[in-house]
Each structure stands twice: as structure tokens, then as C-alpha cells.
């Protein structure tokens, strides 16, 4: 960092134990000492209840972890299990964007959980909820009738256009009309 004129270095906690040796080397070489901040990694872990393996029928809580290790993700790419870093199944920024997550939703999640040194295991549904919050004001609502019923209105004779306001959060976008 000192050779590249970096003034502030942000890294995860696994580098915390190396900081004394790093500072010793910087001081021994009489180089600029950048300010180093360590923070915890973001981990996605969902708690699910599944039947236990034994025949008792009891249930047990399990944690499903999302792999965020670059080494393991690279192995998935190199083995062909993923098409690349932007594969929608990958928990990378490009993968999340291809899955439909907006930048505002991802940034909103980071703002909501904050940056800390404590281990953070958050459920993936928090990111999904942040996406709902981001898309809620702008997403048009649609409804479909899969098996429509024929309806005859016998007391309505005038030919007129009936309008229906859209969802209350997106009224300027959604306005439907039908001729009756």
C-alpha cells in the first residue's frame, strides 16, 4: 500500500494478525504508513428446519451458508459448474445484477447492516427484502386470469370506456381502460 501511495487500506479481519509485521516492515524501510481498517466479512446464512436423519421423525435446525470465498468460487468457475463470475447463481456483484438485483438494493443492504468488526451472518432474504423496497415504487403491477369466466351484464346498454386506477404506489404508470 505504501509503494502505491494508498492512504487508507480497507481489508477483512483475517489481515488483522499481520498488521504488526506489516507495520514493522514499513518502519524498517522508513516508508509511509497508511491507515489500515479491518472489518468483518459479510456472510449469508439461512436457518432452515429439516427432518433429522434418524427414524424418530424429529426436526433439526440447519444453517445453509452461501459460499463467498474467492477460492471456492474460482474452483466452481474452473470446473465448469458455473459459466463465469457473472453467472446468476454466483454470489458476486455481477451475478446478483444478472439475477435482477439493483445496485440501489445492494447498497441499501450494506447501509442497513452497517460495517462492523463483529461476525455478520445475515439471511439472504434481507437482500431480497431490500430489493422489494427498492423496486416497490417503480414496478408495474400486473394480474392475469388463467381460467376466465364469461360474464353477461344484462342491465348495462351504453357503450363507454371505463378506467381503472393502478396500484396506489405507481398510479402514474398504471392506468387501464377497457371498452364496455
Secondary structure by P-SEA (a helix, b strand, c coil): cccccccbbbbccccccaaaaaaaaaaaacccccbbbbbbbbbbbbbbbbbccccccbbbbbbbbccccaaaaaaaaaacccccccccccccaaaaaaacccaaaaaaaaaaaccccccccccaaaaaaaaaaaacccbbbbbbbcbbbbbbbcccccbbbbbbbccccccccbbbbbcc
